[in-house]
Amino acid sequence: MKLSKLSQLILVSSTGLLVASLLTACQIVTVDYVFMASKTSLTNSSSDGQIDVFASDSQSGALRPVATAVSSGGANPVALVVSSDYLNLYVANAGGSIVHFDIASSGSLSQKEVVTPAGTPTAIAVNTAGTYLFAVSSAPATLTVYPLSGGALGAAVASVPLSLPAYPSDTLVPTAVTALANNDAVYVAAYDQTVYNPGGTTTASGANPGWVFGYTVGSGGALTAAPLSPYLAGVKPSGISGEPTSRFVYVTDFASSQLIGYSVGSNGTLNFMVNGPFKSGNEPDAIVVDPRAKYIYVTNALDNSVTAYAINLQSGTPTASVNVTGSQTNSTDTLPVALTVEPALGRYVYTANYLGNSISGFRLDPNTGALTPTQATPYPTPSEPTAIAAIPHGSHATESVQP
């Protein structure tokens, strides 16, 4: 028997209140707001997705729903990103839009500008300076730069097609984008659907399937291809992340179940870490680096888990020796597809679980990087959550790289 949307909403809300009532902390103190996008809306009758807001408890890491859920501003939200001042949230809707929201001190969201890319948005990133939003789209594969002024989205100022010089007619599918913390460069992960297309047809053009495209960012958002770009990236790169020192870039290879590391050279050039690639769980999807640049966390879609790595601060080499006294993977709910490390304490990791209709929470040990489940995890969400992001509550200090 199917529940009506109203019944589902009541069930989710009631469960959230029950979770909150089970918290054992003497006093609930919100340290972060966590935003989660889901494909299915329970609060409106349109085809738009939904963004829900949760408060993270400083003592337990447990989440409870707060504020009012809002429409994502389009169908099928696939990515969320916040500005470095934590005042703005941006959502990419695969239905064909990128939407800006103002974030109030209560965590509530107010929709502002909407831009419409030429293709289907797949991923977005914002530079640390808060001056540009980078969006990648498929059909056709494109990287587009949008200017930001006080958080407001402007009309595109630069756009470059993503194509392989030796195989310009191949169909590329961009999967992820990241901007270096120093604002100098942006990188896009993509795979060649012409030669890698499980369940579909291929033409076997001879190209390598997986790639990373690198660009330096100049005045006015101008993009210049980095030397030797694009770079080999396994079979199906699925997630990409820079880290706070802007010295390294990491890519997950979904098809080969591995993590690929690069060092960043002059003019944005990427160089393989000589001792890589590194083993991950099965079908790694999303990746995040903690705000202290000490640990990497990767969601494994097939395993329903998170793999934790410690970063060698000199070489950037990731090691999966975290949690050495137990399992090196940490169980989530079903099909984790996105994750975030909250920025206030840098001690909680949250994953969006697409088939689990939930968020899984972990406590991060800042001394070892090891993860342990947070209280009452997982936390129920609307159907098919796809993206997650977090901001510190109020004027709370944030974690950062220490010199």
N, C-alpha and C positions, 0 to 999 in steps of 0.2 A: 504493500500500500504506500503511495507517495504522499508525503506531507505537503501541504500548501506552503507557499513562501512565508505567509504570516506565521504558520505553525513552526517552520524552520527557524525563523527569527526568534520566536519565543523560546524555542529549545536552546539555541545558541546563547541567547542572553541569560537564560536561567542557569545554564551550565557555567557561564562565565562568573555569575554571582556566587555559585557554589564553590568554584575554585578559589575565589577571593576569600570566602568565609573559612576556607581550610588553611589559610596562611597562618603560620604559628608565630610570626614576628609580633612583638608587643605593639608596635605601631608601624603601619605601612607608610613608607617614605618613597615617593616616586623619584627615581634617579634618571630615567630616560622615558621618552615616548617611542614606541615602535609602530611603524606604519606597515600595513600589509595589503597588497593588492590581490584581488581574486576575480576570476572570470565571471562568477555567478553572483548577481546582486540579490540580496534579500529585502532591500529597503525601497526599491523602486521597480516599476513595471517595464522599464525600457530595456534595451539590449546592452546597455553599458555595463562595464564591470564596476567593482566597488573597492573603496579604500577604507579600511578599518583602522582605528587607533587604539593602542594598548599602552598601559602604564607598566613600567618595570619596577619591581620592588627592590630597593637598594640592598636589603639584607638577604633575600632569598632568590632574587632573580625571577620570581614568579610574575606572570602577566595577568592583568585584568583589563577588560574593555573599558575605555573611557571615551568621552566626546561622542560625536554623532558620525556614523558612517556616511560617506559621501560617494556620489557617482564618480567613476574614474574619468569621466568626460568623453568616453568612447568605448567601443567594444573590444574585449579581449586585451586587458592590460598585461604587458609582458615585462616591464622594467620600471623600477623606481630609483631615484637618486635625489639626495639632498644637497643644498649648497653648503659651502664650508662655514658660513655663519649660522647655519641651521635655521634660517628664517624662511626657506623656500623648498618646496617639494615639486619634483617633476615626474610625470608618468608618461611612458610610451605605450600607446594603445595600438595593437596590431591591426585594429579596425581602420587605422589611418590618421592618427593624430598624436601630437605631443602637447601635454597640458601642464600649465603652471598653477600651483596652489600656494597661497600664503599660509604660513604656520603661525597660529596664535600661541600665546604663552600657555594656554590650556591644552595645547596639542590639537585643537580643532582646525579644520582646513577650509579655506575659501578659494574657490576656483577663480582664476584670472585669465591670462591669455591662452589661446590655442593656436598652434601652427600645424599645417598639413604638409608633410613630406610628399615627394613625388612617388615613392615606393611604400612598402610595408615596413613600419618601424620594428626593429628587433632588439635594439639596445641603446642606452644613452649614458653619457658621463658628463660631469661638470668639472671644469678646472678649479684649482685651489683659489685662484684669484677671483673667482666668481664673475668672470668676464665672458666666458663662452660655454655653451652647451654643445656637445658633440653627439650626433645621432647617426646611427647606421641603419640602413634600410635595405630590403631585398626587393628584387623584381622592379627595377634593376638594383644591383648591389652598389651602394653609394654611401660615402661619408659626407655629412653636411654639418656646417658650423653655423650656429645661431648665436648672435650677441646677447649678452645679459646686461641690463642696466637696473641696479637696485633690485635684482631678481627677475625683472620683467623680461619676457622673451621677445626678441625682435625678429625681423625678417632675415632669412639666410644671407650670410655674407660670403660664404665659400662652399664649394661642393666639388668632390672628386669622385669619378667612377672607380670602382674596385675591379680590376681585371688583371690577368696574368699576361705579361708582355709576350711570352712565347705562345700563349693560347688565348688570344683576346676574345674568341667567340664562346669560350667555356662559361657555364653558368655558376657563379659564385654565390654562396649563402653566408652572409656575415652573421656571427653568433654573439659577439661580445665586443666591448670597447672600453679602453681605460686611458685616462690622461695622467701623465707624470705629475707628481706633487709639485715639481718646480715650474710647472706651466709650459715647459719647453717642447713637449712632444705628446703625440697621441698614437695609440696602437689599436688595430682592429683584428680580431680573430675571424677567420672565414674558412669554409671548405668548398672544394670544387665538386658540385653536384653532378657534373658531367662524367666524373670518374668514380665518385663515391655516392651511391644512392641506394641504400638497402631497401629492398622491396620494390624498387623502380628500375628504370632502364638506364644504362650508361653507354657512352660512345667510346670509352677507352682511348682518350686523346693522347695519353702518355704523360700528362701532367701529374705532379704530386698532389694528393688530395687536400692536405692541410697547410694553411698559410697564416702568417701574421704580416699585416701591412703597417708600416711605420711612417709617420709624417712629423716634421717639425712645424711648430705654429709660429707664424710671424705676425707682423703688424696687421691689424685689421682682421685677424683670423685666417690669414693666408696660409695654405697648406703646401709644404714642399716635401716630396718623397725623400725619406731617409736613404743614405747610401746603401745599395744592395737590396733594398726593399722590393718585393716582399720576401719574407724569410720562411724557411721550411718549418712546419709545426705539426708533424705527425700525420694522422689520418683525418680526424674530425675534432679540431679544437672547439671546445664548448664554452670555456670561461677564460677570462684574462684579467690579471691584476698587476698593477705596479705596486710599489711599497713606499713608505713615507720618506725614504732617503733618495728616491729617484735613481737608484743604482741598478735595480734589478726588475725584471718583468717575468711573470709566471703564467703558464698556460696549461689548462687541463685538456687532455686528449681523450674524449669520450670513447672512441672506438678501440683504442689501444690500452685503456686503463692505466694511464701514466700522467705524470706531471713533468712538464718541460720548463727548464729555467734558462733565462738569458741574462747576460750582463749588458748594461747600456753603455755604449761608447760615444764618441764624438758625433755630433749632428744626429743623434737619435739612433745610431746604428745598433743593431742587436747582434750579440755573439752568444752561441750556445755555451752553457756551462759544460765543461769537458767531462765531468763525471755523471752527467745526466743521460737520458731522462730518468725519472724517479718513479718508483712503483706507487700506485694509488689503489683505492678500492675499485670495484667494478663499475664502469660507466660513470666516471667523475663528471660532474656537471658544472657546479658553481664554485667559485674560489674567492677567498677574502684574506687579507693580511691584517693582523691586529695593529692598532694605532701606534704601538711601540716598535713596530718593525721587527719583532722577535719571533712571531709564530705565523704559520699559514694554516688555514682550515679549508677543507675541500669536501663538498657533498658528493656522495656516491649513490647515484640513482638506483642502481640495481640492488645494491647491498642494504639500502635504507640506513645509511650511516654517514658519519663525518670522520675523515682522517685528519689527524693533527701532525704538523711538522714544526720542528724548531729550525730557525734560520741561522746559519753561520754568519756572523755579522761582518766578517772580512770577505768571504768568497760568495756569500748569498746562497750557498748550497743548503737545500732543505733536507732534513733528516727525519725519518718517521720513527724516531726513538722515543717520542712522547708517549706517556702512559706505559712505560716499560714493565710495570708490575701487573698489568692487565692487558685487555685487548687494545690493539692499536687503532681500532675503529670504535666509534661511539654510536649506539643505536638511536635512530630517529623514528618518527612515524613514517608512513608509506610514501615513497618517491619524493625525497627532498630535492628541490630544484633551485633554491636560492638561500643565501645566508648572510648574516651581518654580525659584526662585533659591536656592541653598544659603546659609544664614545666617551661616556662620562667616567665610568670606572675602568672600562676596558676589561671587565671580568665576566661578562656574560655573552654567550653566542646563541643566536636564534636561527632556526631553519624554517623555511616555508615548505610544507609537505603537500604536494599537489593532490595525491590520491588519499592522503590521510585526513584532508580537510582540517589541518591543524598547524600549529607552530610548536616545534620542539625546542626546549631551552637547556643550556649547559652552563655550568659555572667554570670559568677559565682560571686556572692557577697561574698568576702572573710570574711565578718563579720557575715553573716547569713547562707551562703550556698545556698541561693535562686538563681534560674535560671530565666533569661529573654532572649528572642530570640535576636540573633545578627542581625546586619543590613543585609538585603537582603537574609536572610536564607529562604529556603534551597538552597544549591549550587549544580548545576548539575554535574554529574559524568558519566563515562561509565556504561554499564549495570551491574547490580548485584554486587554492592560493598559488600565485605565480612569482611574486616579488616581495622583497622586504627591505626596510631601511630604518634607521634609528637616529634620534637626536638627543642631546642631554636636556634634562628638565631645567627650565629656568636659567639661572646664572651659574649652574654647577660647572666646576672646572672639568676639563677634558684631558684624556691621556694623550701623550705625544712622545715622539722620539726624544730621548735625552742625550745630549752631546757627551 
